[in-house]
Amino acid sequence: MKLFVGLGNPGAKYAQNRHNIGFMAVDRIAEDHGFAPWRAKFQGQLSEGRLGRERVVLLKPETFMNLSGQSVGEAMRFFKLEPGDVTVFHDELDLAPGKLRLKQGGGHAGHNGLRSIHGHIGPDYARVRLGIGHPGHKDRVAHYVLTDFAKADADWLDDLLRGISDGAAHLAEGEGAKFTNAVALRTAPPKPAPKPKPDARATEPEVVPDDSRSPLQKLVDKFR
């Protein structure tokens, strides 16, 4: 069994915030893969289903971002999972919008949701880092992450979420490279090969001389 955790803040006020892209990711997985309806559990919202050969539990902590670890730790203990069975989807300021990186273990880099999870289950869980870009100055970060995605972000955001859903079964089965490749096929699809240029000589139309002479004139011209 795997536990996929999306980070965000509960309530309609925050639903479209950049900070809630983790919620958006697990919502998309649940919708596309026929997971059970969301229900209240472990101080959050829970949905269960299958991805490939794996049974997967999706969790959206409702403790607010800074206390996410409370919900994650409770769910992990209930299902008797190890930190290595947990994957957390979260916003990442240090990645360009629409970029994704998969990481196993490591520090929390100042992310308050990850900091809380570290405190409850340690650092040895996987993270799917979802790029939202940086506002340019650290004093603007708090406002930036708690505001909605702009309309101009809609296309890349949809491609990113579709890609995550496309590759979710690979992620659940531990095939990280296949997961990131599925995302890349949505966010940066290969360009079609250029069409060969036609051979100008082969396409030139045959020039047929215009001969509008009468039969009599043609006969006369023959004996000139």
Secondary structure, DSSP 4 states (H G I P E B T S, - for coil): -EEEEE----SGGGTTBGGGHHHHHHHHHHHHTTPPPPEEETTEEEEEEEETTEEEEEEEE-S-GGGHHHHHHHHHHHTT--GGGEEEEEEETTS-TT-EEEEES---TT-HHHHHHHHHH-S-SEEEEEE----SSGGGHHHHHTSBPPGGGHHHHHHHHHHHHHHHHHHHTT-HHHHHHHHHHHHSPPPPPPPPPP-HHHHSPPPPPP----HHHHHHHHT-
